[in-house]
Amino acid sequence: MTINYHLTKSNLTAIAGKYTAKVNSSGTVELDNLVEMVSVRKTSLGKGDIASVIETLCEVIETELIGGRIVHLGGIVKMGTSIKGTFDGPNSPIDPAVNFPDVTATAGTRVRKAIRDNAEMERIEIPINAPALVEFVNVTSGATDQNISISGLGQLTGANLDFDETDPAQGLFIMDAAATGPDEKVSAIQKATSKEIVFQAPASLGLYPECYLQLRRKQTPTGPVITGKSVNLTVL
């Protein structure tokens, strides 16, 4: 079994110039997956019985944690409780708005040893996080994924929408749907995060009867430009 990872440059001052490994998950295992895998091992229990035992175990763990006890789960994990928030003084009462109980969890010695002794590690290239332009709202007209107003306000939401504003090759562009007009880079941006961009459409938008939005970004300063596009929008 292999743990895939890629290297990223650290932002921590103490290890400036160094790179750290970021693991790339190969998937998620849910309760029904665990039940299936346990059922094919050496056991006379059926899947329903296994699921019932696991559910009962979860309930017992919850009860013990609520009682303030530390739970050791077979060297897999050590679980306990903590109280979040701060207090003004040594005799301050609990403030429900600030203080609340929480769960702590630490990997156990058994699972740590199993991973260190058996897992292989393989470096892979940095995954390409292409921009995903999920939804465009024309704030001026109130329409969603339908139209865009000349000089109007628009809100674009999605994922991986962040870009380097100092790089002329990156940014939000208005593209002619007929591919006959020039690209128009949006300059009047009011808000720009990885999940949302709020901007004013350029006055030159009237050159196109129909257009779409294109986000151009680079994953690394010297990497290639990665693009994502919206649906076609009618220009108002």
C-alpha positions in Angstrom: 0.0 0.0 0.0 1.3 3.4 -1.0 0.9 6.9 0.5 1.1 9.5 -2.3 2.4 12.9 -1.5 3.6 16.1 -3.1 6.1 18.7 -1.8 5.1 22.3 -1.1 7.3 25.1 0.1 6.9 25.9 3.7 5.6 29.3 4.9 7.0 28.8 8.4 9.8 31.1 9.4 11.6 28.5 11.4 12.0 26.3 8.3 12.1 28.9 5.6 13.3 27.6 2.3 12.4 24.0 3.2 9.7 21.9 1.6 7.1 19.8 3.5 5.1 16.8 2.3 1.3 17.0 1.7 -0.4 13.7 1.5 -2.9 13.1 -1.3 -5.8 11.0 0.0 -6.6 7.9 -2.1 -10.2 7.8 -0.9 -12.5 7.6 2.1 -13.6 4.5 4.0 -17.1 4.7 5.5 -18.8 2.5 8.1 -20.4 0.2 5.5 -17.0 -0.3 3.9 -15.5 -1.3 7.2 -18.4 -3.7 7.8 -17.7 -5.3 4.4 -14.0 -5.7 5.0 -14.5 -7.1 8.5 -17.1 -9.6 7.1 -14.5 -11.2 4.7 -12.0 -11.7 7.6 -12.1 -14.7 9.9 -15.4 -14.1 11.6 -18.7 -16.0 11.9 -20.7 -12.8 12.3 -22.9 -11.5 9.5 -22.7 -8.0 8.2 -25.7 -6.9 10.2 -24.2 -8.2 13.4 -20.9 -6.5 12.7 -22.6 -3.2 12.0 -24.5 -3.6 15.3 -21.4 -4.3 17.3 -19.6 -1.2 15.8 -22.6 1.0 16.5 -22.8 -0.3 20.1 -19.0 0.3 20.5 -19.5 3.9 19.3 -22.3 4.4 21.8 -20.2 3.1 24.6 -17.3 5.3 23.7 -19.6 8.3 23.6 -20.9 7.4 27.1 -17.4 7.1 28.5 -16.2 10.3 27.1 -19.3 12.2 28.4 -18.4 10.7 31.8 -15.0 12.4 31.5 -13.0 9.2 31.0 -10.1 8.6 28.6 -10.8 5.9 26.0 -8.0 3.8 24.5 -9.2 1.9 21.5 -6.9 -1.0 21.0 -3.8 1.1 20.2 -5.6 2.7 17.3 -6.6 6.0 19.0 -6.7 7.6 22.4 -9.7 9.8 23.0 -10.5 12.3 25.7 -12.3 15.5 26.3 -11.4 19.2 26.6 -13.2 22.5 27.3 -12.8 25.1 24.7 -12.6 28.9 25.2 -10.9 31.0 27.9 -11.9 32.2 31.4 -11.4 35.7 32.9 -10.2 34.3 36.3 -9.5 31.2 38.3 -13.0 31.1 39.7 -14.9 32.1 36.6 -18.1 30.0 35.8 -18.7 28.4 32.4 -20.0 30.8 29.8 -22.0 28.7 27.2 -21.3 31.4 24.6 -17.6 30.8 24.9 -16.9 27.6 26.7 -18.1 24.2 25.5 -16.8 20.6 25.7 -15.0 19.0 22.8 -13.2 15.8 21.9 -9.5 15.2 21.6 -8.0 12.3 19.7 -4.4 11.1 19.4 -3.2 8.2 17.2 -2.2 5.1 19.2 1.1 3.4 19.2 -0.2 0.3 17.4 -1.5 2.2 14.3 1.6 4.4 14.3 3.9 1.4 14.2 1.8 -0.3 11.6 2.0 2.7 9.2 5.7 3.3 9.8 6.6 -0.3 9.3 4.4 -1.2 6.3 3.4 1.9 4.4 5.4 2.9 1.3 5.7 6.6 0.3 5.7 7.8 -3.3 6.1 11.4 -4.5 3.8 12.6 -7.2 3.4 15.8 -9.1 1.3 18.6 -7.6 -2.3 18.0 -8.5 -3.7 20.5 -10.9 -6.5 22.5 -9.2 -8.3 23.9 -12.2 -10.7 26.8 -11.6 -14.3 25.7 -11.2 -16.8 28.5 -12.2 -19.9 27.1 -10.6 -22.4 29.9 -10.7 -22.7 33.5 -11.9 -25.3 35.9 -10.5 -26.0 39.1 -12.4 -26.6 41.3 -9.3 -27.9 44.1 -11.6 -30.6 42.0 -13.2 -31.0 39.3 -10.5 -30.6 36.5 -13.0 -28.4 33.4 -12.3 -26.4 31.8 -15.1 -28.4 33.6 -17.8 -27.1 37.1 -18.6 -24.5 39.8 -17.7 -25.1 43.5 -17.8 -22.8 46.1 -19.3 -21.1 47.9 -16.5 -23.2 45.9 -14.1 -22.2 44.1 -10.9 -21.7 40.4 -11.0 -20.9 37.7 -8.5 -19.0 34.6 -9.5 -18.8 31.6 -7.1 -16.9 28.3 -7.4 -13.6 26.8 -6.4 -9.9 27.6 -7.0 -10.8 31.1 -8.2 -7.8 32.8 -6.6 -5.1 34.2 -8.9 -2.0 36.5 -8.7 -3.2 40.0 -9.6 0.3 41.1 -10.3 0.6 38.6 -13.2 -1.0 39.9 -16.4 -1.5 36.4 -17.6 -3.8 35.6 -14.7 -7.2 37.0 -13.8 -10.9 37.0 -14.8 -11.6 37.5 -18.5 -14.7 38.2 -20.6 -14.6 35.9 -23.7 -16.6 36.3 -26.9 -18.8 33.2 -27.2 -18.5 33.4 -31.0 -14.7 33.5 -30.6 -14.4 36.5 -33.0 -13.9 39.4 -30.5 -10.9 40.2 -28.3 -10.4 38.9 -24.7 -11.4 41.5 -22.2 -9.7 41.4 -18.8 -11.9 42.5 -15.8 -10.1 45.2 -13.9 -12.8 46.4 -11.5 -12.8 43.6 -9.0 -14.4 44.4 -5.6 -13.7 41.1 -3.9 -11.6 38.1 -4.9 -11.2 34.9 -2.9 -10.7 31.2 -3.8 -14.5 30.8 -3.7 -16.0 34.1 -4.8 -15.3 37.0 -7.1 -17.4 40.2 -7.1 -16.7 42.5 -10.0 -18.1 45.2 -12.3 -18.4 44.2 -15.9 -16.5 46.4 -18.4 -18.3 48.9 -20.6 -16.8 47.3 -23.7 -18.9 44.2 -23.0 -21.4 45.6 -25.6 -19.0 44.3 -28.3 -20.4 40.8 -27.7 -24.0 39.7 -28.0 -23.1 36.6 -26.0 -20.0 35.8 -23.8 -18.7 33.6 -21.1 -16.3 34.2 -18.2 -12.9 32.6 -18.1 -10.7 32.4 -15.0 -6.9 32.1 -15.6 -4.6 31.1 -12.8 -1.2 29.4 -12.1 -0.7 26.9 -9.5 2.9 28.0 -9.1 4.6 31.2 -10.2 6.5 29.4 -13.0 3.7 26.9 -13.8 1.4 26.9 -16.8 -1.8 28.9 -16.9 -4.8 26.8 -15.9 -8.3 27.9 -17.1 -11.9 27.4 -16.2 -15.0 28.8 -17.9 -18.6 29.6 -17.1 -21.8 29.0 -19.1 -22.6 31.3 -22.0 -24.2 34.6 -20.9 -26.4 36.9 -22.9 -25.1 40.5 -22.8 -27.7 43.1 -21.7 
